[in-house]
Amino acid sequence: MNDLVIRAYRPQDEAAVIQLWLQCNLVVPQNNPKRDIKRKLKVNPEWFLVGIMGGHIVATCMAGYEGHRGWINYLAVSPHHRRQGIGRKIMEEAERND
């Protein structure tokens, strides 16, 4: 996990992010991931984080805040990279963003 880099989402990440969400069973019929990404990029896009290892997106975290409560959507870690603390690291980074 030493080579984990966490950064803000970039438009060129879209296909890899959606593929990760599919692997993690986060995409359901009532959720359109492209539409959800587009919506997030309109409000606090810097709170949409991706975790990268070996040049591949292995984690995501989409944070939000409406003035009273915060929330997390699309928290995902690749099934092949779980149990390594990646989810904890990306959540810690999301908590730091304010």
C-alpha distances in whole Angstrom, upper triangle without the diagonal:
4,5,5,9,11,15,18,19,22,25,23,20,23,23,19,19,22,21,18,20,23,20,19,23,23,26,30,33,34,30,31,27,29,31,28,26,30,31,27,28,31,30,27,25,23,22,20,17,14,10,10,8,10,13,13,13,11,12,15,17,21,22,26,29,32,34,34,31,27,25,22,23,21,18,16,12,13,14,12,9,11,11,7,8,7,11,12,10,12,15,15,15,18,19,20,21,25
4,6,9,11,15,18,20,22,25,24,21,24,25,21,21,24,24,21,23,26,23,23,27,26,29,33,36,36,33,33,29,30,33,30,28,31,32,29,29,32,31,28,26,23,22,21,18,15,12,11,9,10,13,14,15,13,14,17,19,22,24,27,30,33,34,35,32,29,27,24,25,23,20,19,16,16,18,16,13,14,14,10,11,10,14,14,11,13,16,16,15,19,20,19,21,25
4,6,10,13,16,18,19,22,21,18,21,22,18,19,22,21,19,22,24,22,22,26,25,28,31,34,35,32,31,27,28,31,28,26,29,30,27,26,30,29,26,24,21,21,20,16,13,10,8,6,7,10,11,12,12,13,16,18,21,23,26,29,33,34,35,32,29,27,24,24,22,20,18,15,15,18,15,12,15,16,12,12,11,14,15,12,13,17,16,15,18,21,20,21,25
4,7,10,13,15,17,20,19,16,19,20,16,16,19,19,16,18,21,19,19,23,22,24,28,31,32,28,28,24,25,27,25,22,25,27,23,23,27,26,23,20,18,18,16,12,10,6,6,5,8,9,10,10,9,10,12,14,17,19,23,26,29,31,31,28,25,23,20,20,18,16,14,12,13,16,14,11,13,14,11,10,8,11,12,9,10,13,13,12,15,17,17,18,22
4,6,10,12,14,17,16,14,17,18,15,15,19,19,16,19,22,20,20,23,22,24,28,31,31,27,27,23,23,26,23,20,23,24,21,20,24,23,20,17,15,15,14,10,8,6,5,7,9,9,10,9,10,10,11,13,16,17,21,24,27,29,30,27,23,22,19,20,18,16,15,13,15,18,17,14,16,17,14,13,10,12,13,10,9,13,13,11,13,16,15,15,19
4,7,9,12,15,15,13,16,18,15,13,17,18,15,17,20,20,19,22,20,22,26,29,28,25,24,20,21,23,20,18,20,21,18,17,20,19,16,14,11,11,10,7,6,4,6,9,12,12,11,9,10,9,9,10,12,14,17,20,23,25,26,23,20,19,16,16,15,13,13,12,14,18,18,14,16,17,15,13,10,11,12,8,7,10,10,8,10,13,12,12,16
4,6,9,13,13,11,14,16,14,13,17,18,16,17,21,21,20,23,21,22,26,28,28,24,23,19,19,21,19,16,18,19,15,14,17,17,14,11,8,9,8,6,6,7,8,11,14,12,12,10,12,11,10,10,12,13,16,19,22,24,25,23,19,19,16,16,15,14,15,15,16,20,20,17,19,21,18,16,13,14,15,12,9,12,12,9,10,13,12,11,15
4,6,10,12,10,12,15,14,12,15,17,16,17,20,21,20,22,20,21,24,26,25,22,20,17,17,18,16,12,14,15,12,11,14,13,10,8,5,7,6,5,6,9,11,14,17,15,14,12,13,12,10,10,10,11,14,16,19,21,23,21,18,17,15,15,14,14,15,16,18,21,22,20,21,23,21,19,15,15,16,14,11,13,14,10,10,14,13,11,14
4,7,8,7,8,12,11,9,12,14,13,14,17,18,18,20,17,18,21,23,23,19,17,14,13,15,13,10,11,13,10,9,13,13,11,8,7,8,6,5,6,9,11,14,17,14,13,10,12,11,9,10,9,12,14,17,20,22,24,22,19,17,15,14,13,13,14,15,16,20,21,19,20,23,21,20,16,16,18,16,12,15,16,13,12,16,16,14,16
4,5,5,8,11,11,10,13,15,15,16,19,20,20,22,20,20,23,25,24,20,18,15,13,15,14,10,11,14,12,10,13,14,13,9,10,12,9,9,9,12,12,16,17,14,13,11,14,14,12,13,13,15,17,20,23,25,27,25,22,21,18,17,16,17,17,18,19,22,23,21,23,26,24,23,19,19,21,19,16,18,20,17,16,20,19,17,19
4,5,6,9,10,10,12,14,15,16,18,20,20,22,19,19,22,23,23,19,16,13,11,13,13,9,10,13,12,9,13,15,14,11,12,14,11,12,12,15,15,18,19,16,15,13,16,16,14,15,14,17,19,22,24,26,29,27,24,22,20,18,16,18,18,19,20,23,24,23,25,28,27,26,22,22,24,22,19,21,23,20,19,23,23,20,22
4,6,7,8,10,11,13,14,16,17,19,20,22,20,19,23,24,24,20,18,15,12,15,15,12,13,16,15,13,16,18,18,14,15,17,14,13,12,14,13,16,17,13,12,11,15,15,14,16,16,19,21,25,27,30,32,30,27,25,22,20,18,19,18,19,19,22,22,22,24,27,26,26,22,22,25,23,20,22,24,21,21,24,24,22,24
4,6,6,6,9,10,11,12,14,15,16,18,17,17,20,22,22,18,16,13,11,14,14,11,12,15,14,13,16,18,17,13,14,15,11,11,9,11,11,14,15,11,10,8,11,12,11,13,14,17,19,23,25,28,30,28,24,22,19,17,14,15,14,15,15,18,19,18,20,24,22,22,18,18,21,19,16,19,21,19,18,22,22,20,23
4,6,5,6,9,10,11,12,14,15,16,15,14,17,18,19,15,13,9,8,11,11,8,10,13,12,12,15,17,17,13,15,15,12,12,11,13,14,16,18,15,12,10,13,13,11,13,13,17,19,22,24,28,29,27,24,21,18,16,13,15,14,16,15,19,20,20,21,25,24,24,20,19,22,21,18,20,23,20,19,23,24,21,24
4,5,5,6,9,10,11,12,14,15,14,13,17,18,19,16,13,10,9,13,13,11,13,16,16,15,19,21,21,17,18,19,15,15,13,15,14,16,17,14,12,10,13,13,13,16,16,20,22,25,28,31,32,30,26,24,21,18,14,16,15,16,14,17,18,19,21,24,24,24,21,20,24,23,20,22,25,23,22,26,26,25,27
4,6,5,6,9,10,11,12,14,14,13,17,19,20,17,15,12,12,15,15,12,15,18,17,16,20,21,21,17,18,18,14,13,10,11,11,13,14,11,8,7,9,10,10,14,15,19,21,25,28,31,32,29,26,23,19,17,13,14,12,12,11,14,15,15,17,21,20,21,17,17,21,20,17,20,22,20,20,24,25,23,26
4,5,5,6,9,10,11,12,11,11,15,17,18,14,13,9,10,13,12,10,13,15,13,14,18,18,18,15,15,15,11,10,8,10,11,13,15,13,10,7,8,8,7,10,11,15,18,22,24,27,28,25,22,19,16,13,10,11,9,11,10,14,15,15,16,20,19,19,15,15,18,18,14,17,20,18,17,21,22,20,23
4,5,5,6,9,10,10,9,8,12,14,15,11,10,7,8,11,11,9,12,15,14,15,18,19,19,16,18,17,13,13,12,14,14,17,18,16,13,10,11,11,10,12,13,17,19,23,25,28,29,26,23,20,17,13,10,12,11,12,12,14,16,17,18,21,22,22,18,17,21,20,17,19,22,21,19,23,25,23,25
4,5,5,6,9,10,10,10,13,15,17,14,13,10,11,15,14,13,16,18,18,18,22,23,23,20,21,20,16,15,13,14,14,16,17,15,11,10,10,11,11,14,15,19,22,26,28,31,32,29,26,22,19,16,12,13,11,12,10,12,14,15,16,20,20,21,18,17,21,21,18,20,23,22,21,25,26,25,28
4,5,5,6,9,9,10,13,16,18,15,14,11,13,16,15,14,17,19,17,18,22,22,22,19,19,18,14,13,11,11,12,13,15,14,10,8,7,8,8,12,13,17,20,24,26,30,30,27,23,20,16,14,10,10,7,8,6,9,11,11,13,16,17,17,14,14,17,17,15,17,20,19,19,22,24,23,26
4,5,5,6,5,6,10,13,14,11,11,8,11,14,12,12,15,17,15,17,20,21,20,18,19,17,14,13,12,13,14,16,19,17,14,11,10,9,9,11,12,15,18,22,24,27,27,24,21,18,14,11,7,9,7,9,9,11,13,14,14,17,18,18,15,14,18,18,15,17,20,19,18,21,23,22,25
4,5,5,6,6,9,12,14,11,11,10,12,15,14,14,17,19,18,20,23,24,24,21,23,21,17,17,15,16,17,19,20,19,15,13,12,12,12,14,15,19,21,25,27,30,31,27,24,21,17,14,11,12,10,11,10,11,14,15,16,19,20,21,18,17,21,21,19,20,24,23,22,25,27,26,29
4,6,8,9,12,15,17,15,15,13,16,18,17,17,20,22,21,22,26,26,26,23,24,22,19,18,15,15,16,17,18,18,14,12,11,11,12,15,17,20,23,27,29,32,32,29,26,22,18,16,12,12,9,9,7,7,10,12,12,16,18,19,16,15,19,20,18,20,23,23,22,25,27,27,29
4,6,8,11,14,16,14,15,13,16,18,16,16,20,21,20,22,25,25,24,22,22,20,17,16,14,15,16,17,19,19,15,13,11,10,11,13,15,18,21,24,26,29,29,26,23,19,15,13,9,9,7,7,7,7,10,11,11,14,16,16,14,13,16,18,16,17,20,21,19,22,25,24,27
4,6,7,11,13,11,13,12,15,17,15,16,20,20,20,22,25,25,25,23,24,22,19,18,17,18,19,21,23,22,18,16,14,13,13,15,16,19,21,24,26,30,29,26,23,19,16,13,10,11,9,11,11,10,14,15,14,18,20,20,18,16,19,21,19,19,23,23,22,24,27,26,29
4,6,10,11,9,10,9,13,14,12,13,17,17,16,19,21,21,21,20,21,18,16,16,15,17,19,21,23,22,19,15,14,12,11,12,12,15,17,21,23,26,26,22,20,16,13,10,7,9,8,11,12,12,16,16,15,18,20,20,17,15,18,20,17,17,21,21,19,21,24,23,25
4,7,8,6,7,7,10,12,11,12,15,16,16,18,21,21,22,20,22,20,17,18,17,19,20,23,25,23,20,17,16,15,13,14,14,17,19,22,23,27,27,24,21,18,15,11,9,12,11,14,14,15,18,19,19,22,23,23,21,18,22,23,20,20,24,24,21,24,27,25,27
4,6,5,8,9,12,13,12,15,17,17,18,20,22,23,24,23,25,22,20,21,20,22,24,26,28,27,23,21,20,18,17,17,17,19,20,23,24,28,28,25,23,19,17,13,12,15,14,17,17,18,21,22,22,24,26,26,24,21,24,26,23,23,27,26,24,26,29,28,29
4,6,7,10,13,12,13,16,17,17,19,21,23,24,25,24,27,25,22,23,23,25,27,29,31,30,26,23,23,22,20,20,19,22,22,25,25,29,29,26,25,21,20,16,15,18,18,21,21,21,25,26,25,28,30,30,27,25,28,29,26,26,30,29,27,29,32,30,32
4,7,10,12,11,11,14,16,15,17,19,20,21,23,22,25,23,20,23,23,25,28,30,32,31,27,24,24,22,20,19,18,20,20,22,22,26,26,23,22,19,18,14,14,17,18,21,22,23,26,27,26,29,31,30,28,25,28,29,26,25,29,28,25,28,30,29,29
4,6,9,8,7,11,12,12,13,16,17,18,20,19,21,19,17,19,19,22,24,27,29,27,24,21,21,19,16,16,14,17,17,20,20,24,24,22,20,17,15,12,11,14,15,19,19,21,24,24,24,27,28,27,25,22,25,26,22,22,26,25,22,25,27,25,26
4,6,5,6,9,10,11,12,14,16,17,19,18,21,19,16,18,19,22,23,26,28,26,23,20,20,19,16,16,15,17,18,21,21,25,26,24,22,19,17,13,12,16,16,19,20,22,24,25,25,28,29,28,25,23,26,26,23,23,27,25,23,26,28,26,27
4,5,5,6,9,10,10,12,15,16,17,15,18,16,13,15,15,18,19,22,24,22,19,16,17,15,13,13,12,15,16,19,21,24,25,23,20,17,15,11,9,13,13,16,17,19,22,22,22,25,26,25,22,20,23,23,20,20,24,22,20,23,25,23,24
4,5,5,6,9,10,11,13,15,17,14,17,17,13,16,16,19,20,23,25,22,19,17,18,17,14,15,13,16,17,20,22,25,27,24,22,19,17,14,12,16,16,19,19,22,24,24,25,28,28,27,24,22,25,25,21,22,25,23,21,24,26,23,25
4,5,5,6,9,10,11,13,16,14,17,17,14,17,18,21,23,26,28,25,23,20,21,19,16,16,14,16,16,19,19,23,24,23,21,18,17,14,13,17,18,21,22,24,27,27,27,30,30,29,26,24,26,26,23,23,26,24,21,24,26,23,24
4,5,5,6,9,10,11,13,12,15,13,11,14,15,19,21,24,26,24,21,18,19,17,13,13,10,12,12,15,16,20,21,19,17,14,13,10,10,13,15,18,20,22,25,24,24,27,27,26,23,21,23,23,19,19,22,21,18,21,23,20,21
4,5,5,6,9,10,12,9,12,12,9,11,12,16,18,21,24,21,19,15,17,15,12,12,9,12,13,16,17,21,22,20,18,15,14,11,10,13,14,17,19,22,24,23,23,26,26,25,21,20,22,22,18,18,21,19,17,20,21,18,20
4,6,5,7,10,12,10,13,13,11,14,15,19,21,24,26,23,21,19,20,18,15,15,12,14,14,17,18,21,23,22,19,18,16,14,14,17,18,21,22,25,27,27,27,30,30,28,25,23,25,25,21,22,24,22,19,22,23,20,21
4,5,5,7,10,9,13,12,11,15,17,20,23,26,29,26,24,21,22,19,16,15,11,12,11,14,14,18,20,18,16,15,14,12,13,16,18,22,23,26,29,28,28,30,30,28,25,23,25,25,21,21,23,21,18,21,22,19,19
4,5,6,7,6,9,9,7,11,13,17,20,23,26,24,22,18,19,17,13,11,8,9,9,11,13,16,18,16,14,13,12,10,11,14,16,19,21,24,27,25,25,28,27,25,22,20,22,21,17,17,20,17,14,17,18,15,16
4,6,7,4,8,9,8,11,14,17,19,23,25,23,21,18,20,18,14,13,10,11,11,14,15,18,20,19,17,16,15,14,14,16,18,21,23,26,28,26,27,29,29,27,23,22,23,22,18,19,21,18,16,18,19,15,16
4,7,7,10,11,11,15,17,21,23,27,29,26,25,22,24,21,18,16,13,13,12,13,14,16,19,19,17,16,16,15,17,19,21,24,26,29,31,30,30,32,32,30,26,25,26,25,21,21,23,20,18,20,20,17,16
4,6,9,9,10,13,17,20,23,27,29,27,25,22,23,20,17,15,11,10,8,10,10,13,16,15,13,14,14,14,16,18,20,23,26,29,31,29,29,31,30,28,25,23,24,23,19,19,20,18,15,17,17,14,13
4,5,6,8,11,14,18,20,24,27,25,23,20,22,19,15,13,10,9,8,9,11,13,15,15,12,13,13,13,15,16,19,22,24,28,29,27,27,29,28,25,22,21,21,20,16,16,17,14,12,14,14,10,10
4,5,6,9,12,15,17,21,24,21,20,17,19,16,13,11,9,9,9,12,14,16,19,17,15,14,13,13,14,15,17,20,22,25,27,25,25,27,26,24,21,19,20,19,15,16,17,14,12,15,15,11,12
4,5,7,10,13,16,19,22,20,19,16,18,15,12,11,9,9,10,12,15,17,19,18,15,15,14,14,15,15,17,19,21,25,26,24,24,26,24,22,19,18,18,16,13,14,14,11,10,12,12,8,10
4,6,10,13,16,19,22,21,19,16,17,14,10,8,6,5,7,10,13,15,16,14,11,11,10,11,12,12,14,17,20,23,24,22,22,23,22,20,17,15,16,14,11,11,12,9,7,9,10,7,9
4,7,10,13,17,20,18,16,13,14,11,7,6,4,6,9,12,15,17,19,17,13,12,10,9,9,10,12,14,17,20,22,20,20,22,21,19,15,14,15,14,10,11,13,11,8,12,13,10,12
4,7,10,13,17,15,14,10,11,8,6,5,6,8,11,15,18,20,21,19,15,14,11,11,10,9,11,12,14,18,19,17,17,19,18,16,12,11,13,11,7,9,11,8,7,11,12,10,13
4,6,10,13,12,10,6,8,6,4,7,9,11,15,18,21,24,25,22,18,16,13,12,10,10,9,10,11,15,16,14,15,17,16,14,11,11,13,11,8,11,13,10,10,14,15,13,17
4,7,10,10,8,6,6,5,6,9,12,14,18,21,24,26,27,24,20,18,15,15,13,11,10,9,10,14,14,11,12,15,13,12,8,9,11,9,7,11,12,10,11,15,15,15,19
4,7,6,5,4,6,7,9,12,15,17,21,24,28,30,31,28,24,22,19,18,16,14,12,10,11,14,13,11,13,16,13,13,10,12,14,12,10,14,15,13,15,18,18,18,22
4,5,5,7,7,9,12,15,18,21,24,28,31,33,34,31,27,25,22,21,18,16,14,11,11,14,12,9,12,15,12,13,10,13,15,13,12,16,17,16,18,21,21,21,25
4,6,8,9,12,15,18,21,24,28,31,34,36,37,34,31,29,25,24,21,20,17,14,13,15,13,12,15,17,15,16,14,17,19,16,16,20,21,19,21,24,24,24,28
4,7,9,12,14,18,20,23,26,30,33,35,36,33,30,28,24,23,20,19,17,15,14,17,15,14,17,19,17,18,15,17,20,17,16,20,21,19,21,24,24,23,27
4,6,9,12,15,18,21,24,28,31,33,34,31,28,25,22,20,17,16,14,12,10,13,12,11,14,17,16,17,13,15,18,16,15,18,20,18,19,23,23,23,26
4,6,8,11,14,17,21,24,27,30,31,28,24,22,18,17,13,13,10,9,8,12,12,11,13,16,15,15,11,13,16,14,12,15,17,16,16,20,20,20,23
4,7,11,14,17,21,24,27,30,30,27,23,21,17,16,12,11,8,6,5,9,9,7,9,12,11,12,9,10,13,12,11,14,16,15,16,19,20,20,23
4,7,10,13,17,20,24,26,26,23,20,17,13,12,9,7,5,4,6,10,11,9,10,12,12,11,7,7,11,10,8,10,13,12,12,16,17,17,20
4,7,10,13,17,20,23,23,20,16,14,10,9,6,5,5,7,9,13,14,12,13,15,15,13,10,8,11,11,7,9,12,11,10,14,15,14,17
4,6,10,13,17,19,19,16,13,10,7,6,6,4,7,9,12,15,17,15,14,16,16,14,11,9,11,10,7,7,10,9,7,11,13,12,14
4,7,11,14,16,17,14,11,8,6,5,6,7,9,12,15,18,20,19,18,20,20,18,15,12,14,14,10,10,13,11,8,11,13,11,13
4,7,11,13,14,11,7,6,5,6,9,9,12,15,18,21,23,21,20,22,21,18,16,13,14,14,11,9,11,10,7,9,11,9,10
4,7,9,11,8,5,5,6,8,11,12,16,19,22,24,27,25,24,25,25,22,20,17,17,17,14,12,14,13,9,10,13,10,10
4,6,7,6,4,6,9,11,15,15,19,22,25,28,30,28,27,28,28,24,22,20,19,20,17,14,16,15,11,11,13,11,9
4,6,6,7,9,12,14,17,18,22,25,28,31,33,31,30,31,31,28,26,23,23,23,20,18,19,19,15,15,17,14,12
4,6,8,11,14,17,20,21,25,28,31,33,36,33,32,33,33,29,28,25,24,24,22,19,20,19,16,15,16,14,11
4,7,10,14,17,20,21,24,27,31,33,36,33,31,32,32,29,27,24,23,24,22,19,20,20,17,15,17,16,13
4,7,10,13,17,17,21,24,27,29,32,30,28,28,29,25,24,21,20,21,19,16,17,17,14,13,15,14,12
4,7,10,14,14,18,20,24,26,29,26,24,25,25,22,21,17,17,18,15,12,14,14,10,10,12,11,10
4,7,10,11,14,17,21,23,25,23,22,23,23,20,19,15,15,17,14,11,14,14,10,10,14,13,13
4,7,7,11,14,17,19,22,20,18,20,20,17,15,12,13,14,11,9,12,12,9,10,13,12,14
4,6,9,13,15,17,20,19,18,20,20,18,16,13,15,16,12,11,15,14,11,13,16,15,16
4,6,10,12,14,17,16,15,18,18,17,14,11,14,15,12,11,15,15,12,15,18,17,18
4,7,10,12,15,14,12,14,15,13,11,8,10,12,9,8,12,12,10,13,16,15,18
4,7,9,12,10,9,12,13,12,9,7,11,12,10,10,14,14,13,16,18,18,21
4,6,8,7,6,9,10,10,7,6,10,11,9,11,14,14,14,17,19,19,23
4,5,5,6,10,11,12,9,10,13,14,13,15,18,18,18,21,22,23,26
4,6,6,9,11,13,11,11,15,16,15,17,20,20,21,23,25,26,29
4,6,9,10,13,11,13,16,16,16,18,21,21,22,25,26,27,30
4,7,7,9,8,10,12,13,13,15,17,18,19,21,23,24,27
4,5,7,7,8,10,12,12,14,16,17,18,20,22,23,27
4,6,8,8,10,12,13,14,16,18,19,20,22,24,27
4,6,8,9,10,12,13,14,16,18,19,20,22,26
4,6,5,6,9,10,11,12,14,15,17,19,22
4,5,5,6,9,10,11,12,14,15,17,20
4,5,5,6,9,10,11,12,14,16,19
4,6,5,6,9,10,10,12,15,18
4,5,5,6,9,10,11,13,16
4,5,5,6,9,10,11,14
4,5,5,6,9,10,13
4,5,5,6,9,12
4,5,5,7,10
4,5,5,8
4,5,7
4,6
4
